[in-house]
Amino acid sequence: MQIYNTNKFTFMKAVKLITTILLGLSLTCACTNNNKKNKKTESNDDRGYIVKVGQEAPDFTTLLTDSTTFTLSDYRGKVVMLQFTASWCGVCRKEMPHIEKDIWQLLKDKGLVVVGIDRGEPMNKVIDFAKKMEVTYPLGLDEDSRIFELYARADAGITRNVIVNKDGKIVFLTRLFEEQEFKAMIEEIKRLL
């Protein structure tokens, strides 16, 4: 009988110990998941942006396909549209003709500056891409994605557009090509011009 009681006592201790461990693990998991949620909330943008409307646009310089350079801060006093793109992006290919026709061709003479920033590709590929897409707005290089990563997380996708006002502040951000958002962006650009 005493052996049975000892085993029962040992068994109960083991159950309590296992229960304590499981409770501790579940609390640890809950805290870890909560921290992940908080980090996502901290970015405040589920589209992968690390910049926000109202913030000064991060400055950069890029080499354009015509061998000139473009430095964003040189265009203070102008409305600037940055389009992050790449030849491998199907949505970019869908959006670019609309940027060319509905934005660039209509608004370039009113002072709008449009620059496509090609993510992760060399000059020859970007030149071929512009020709295939029949776009006349300038494309710049971002072979190592450093420019992209000033605006969005490294793991975030493209296409995306950033509208910068005459004071150098971000006023509009898009992700993918959604018709209503695209129309709203055009209206914002017209208002700013």
VENZI-V203713 format. One record per helix or strand of 3 or more residues. SS is the DSSP state (helix for helix, strand for strand). FROM is the first residue (numbers start at 0). TO is the last residue. If there is no record, write none. Layout:
ss = (SS | SS)
from = (FROM | FROM)
to = (TO | TO)
This chain:
ss = (helix | strand | strand | helix | strand | helix | strand | helix | strand | helix | strand | strand | helix)
from = (1 | 60 | 68 | 71 | 79 | 89 | 112 | 122 | 137 | 147 | 159 | 168 | 178)
to = (42 | 63 | 70 | 74 | 84 | 109 | 118 | 132 | 141 | 150 | 163 | 174 | 191)
